[in-house]
């Protein structure tokens, strides 16, 4: 009678069904193989005797305490960040401003029924220029911030924290404007503008939500994220498009999507320009 | 795998929030939702990590790294298995990489001392390691347990991973193969090899124990 191989005995112990009956039958008749199986079972019994120290009931909490400071920031929904206590005052003020601008537009700006088509077209052009300049200024300020962040060269060896509190405050200011422009662009179907502003918003949120002082490693990760998004390049492309339109002498036929901004109806554009005026030409 | 799933689900649950909901909330940006998952599955991952590493210090590092990686890769999880199984696998993958790396480092360190047969230039740290039993080693108390720990240390990282996953956590061969990045046949053979090596190392003790336990 052929003895089962050791692998077969191990598989038998493991509950493997392959050749199970044959091995079982053999074991009944073969004392030598029973001893071999006992040795294998003794190995597993010895393994079971190995203690695993109890890390304690609050082990999970200790693991969390150890890893939570090392978890990378996740992107919260933009509306969630609005309710952060630190921003509630600014957001409330901004909301009040938007309401005021709406009311101002509603009561003060009524196109006269006897306006000619030529006059309407002129007014629309003026408003478009105001919007183009406002968005252009916003993108220009955002570009400056992104460039400054990209140019900082922290020294990982020194281990010194990088203070980005100034950039953080600027990012917070830019965020409010950015949301308004993005929502307007979205409403008017300007997908290219809306998408770029959306990406810019995510970047600004990352900066605004960071701690005031970050480790060189974390700052490096932020810079890499900026780079991988290519946001600086996208902002510059949109800016160039706006510049072309605001300078009729150099104006080129714009790509179809970029023309959308000029197609925005007078009402939202006027609201934006009035908001800017109300803010004391903040942009 | 049934054994492992059972232990995963029976772990302490800090809150009644199901894993799937906690994963969803974490992905939505609620970082604290991940805490539920960490607190619920840490013990189970720790058991695996301890058996793989053989000491508490390394085990704790493996657990932390597994949950950090889990957080970073959470988008890839996408409900493909239960979270406990998923993070267990991450821990197993990390632990085997770590064992392999440690093995390479150890072999580099051992080379110069092997040249000196009288041992006069042995690494002092290695001497300390041999002469001073760790708390875990002492806690094991029995000679058999100590011998088993030593025998486990002698296994290759793949063998150790295979035997820990197979015997203690009841993982299927396919799952072991996926961690070892090998075929199922190769994974099966790795388990066999591990058992054979352990049996040879424990032969004198195992025989006595088998008789004492009256194994038939």
Boltz contact constraints between the chains, C-beta under 6 A:
constraints:
  - contact:
      token1: [A, 7]
      token2: [B, 192]
      max_distance: 6.0
  - contact:
      token1: [A, 10]
      token2: [B, 192]
      max_distance: 6.0
  - contact:
      token1: [A, 10]
      token2: [B, 195]
      max_distance: 6.0
  - contact:
      token1: [A, 38]
      token2: [B, 210]
      max_distance: 6.0
  - contact:
      token1: [A, 38]
      token2: [B, 215]
      max_distance: 6.0
  - contact:
      token1: [A, 39]
      token2: [B, 199]
      max_distance: 6.0
  - contact:
      token1: [A, 39]
      token2: [B, 206]
      max_distance: 6.0
  - contact:
      token1: [A, 41]
      token2: [B, 215]
      max_distance: 6.0
  - contact:
      token1: [A, 42]
      token2: [B, 206]
      max_distance: 6.0
  - contact:
      token1: [A, 42]
      token2: [B, 209]
      max_distance: 6.0
  - contact:
      token1: [A, 42]
      token2: [B, 210]
      max_distance: 6.0
  - contact:
      token1: [A, 43]
      token2: [B, 198]
      max_distance: 6.0
  - contact:
      token1: [A, 43]
      token2: [B, 199]
      max_distance: 6.0
  - contact:
      token1: [A, 43]
      token2: [B, 202]
      max_distance: 6.0
  - contact:
      token1: [A, 43]
      token2: [B, 206]
      max_distance: 6.0
  - contact:
      token1: [A, 46]
      token2: [B, 144]
      max_distance: 6.0
  - contact:
      token1: [A, 46]
      token2: [B, 148]
      max_distance: 6.0
  - contact:
      token1: [A, 46]
      token2: [B, 202]
      max_distance: 6.0
  - contact:
      token1: [A, 47]
      token2: [B, 167]
      max_distance: 6.0
  - contact:
      token1: [A, 49]
      token2: [B, 145]
      max_distance: 6.0
  - contact:
      token1: [A, 50]
      token2: [B, 145]
      max_distance: 6.0
  - contact:
      token1: [A, 50]
      token2: [B, 148]
      max_distance: 6.0
  - contact:
      token1: [A, 51]
      token2: [B, 139]
      max_distance: 6.0
  - contact:
      token1: [A, 51]
      token2: [B, 140]
      max_distance: 6.0
  - contact:
      token1: [A, 52]
      token2: [B, 47]
      max_distance: 6.0
  - contact:
      token1: [A, 52]
      token2: [B, 50]
      max_distance: 6.0
  - contact:
      token1: [A, 53]
      token2: [B, 56]
      max_distance: 6.0
  - contact:
      token1: [A, 55]
      token2: [B, 46]
      max_distance: 6.0
  - contact:
      token1: [A, 59]
      token2: [B, 42]
      max_distance: 6.0
  - contact:
      token1: [A, 59]
      token2: [B, 43]
      max_distance: 6.0
  - contact:
      token1: [A, 60]
      token2: [B, 38]
      max_distance: 6.0
  - contact:
      token1: [A, 60]
      token2: [B, 39]
      max_distance: 6.0
  - contact:
      token1: [A, 60]
      token2: [B, 42]
      max_distance: 6.0
  - contact:
      token1: [A, 63]
      token2: [B, 38]
      max_distance: 6.0
  - contact:
      token1: [A, 63]
      token2: [B, 42]
      max_distance: 6.0
  - contact:
      token1: [A, 63]
      token2: [B, 63]
      max_distance: 6.0
  - contact:
      token1: [A, 64]
      token2: [B, 35]
      max_distance: 6.0
  - contact:
      token1: [A, 64]
      token2: [B, 38]
      max_distance: 6.0
  - contact:
      token1: [A, 66]
      token2: [B, 64]
      max_distance: 6.0
  - contact:
      token1: [A, 67]
      token2: [B, 64]
      max_distance: 6.0
  - contact:
      token1: [A, 67]
      token2: [B, 67]
      max_distance: 6.0
  - contact:
      token1: [A, 67]
      token2: [B, 68]
      max_distance: 6.0
  - contact:
      token1: [A, 71]
      token2: [B, 71]
      max_distance: 6.0
  - contact:
      token1: [A, 74]
      token2: [B, 29]
      max_distance: 6.0
  - contact:
      token1: [A, 74]
      token2: [B, 31]
      max_distance: 6.0
  - contact:
      token1: [A, 75]
      token2: [B, 29]
      max_distance: 6.0
  - contact:
      token1: [A, 76]
      token2: [B, 29]
      max_distance: 6.0
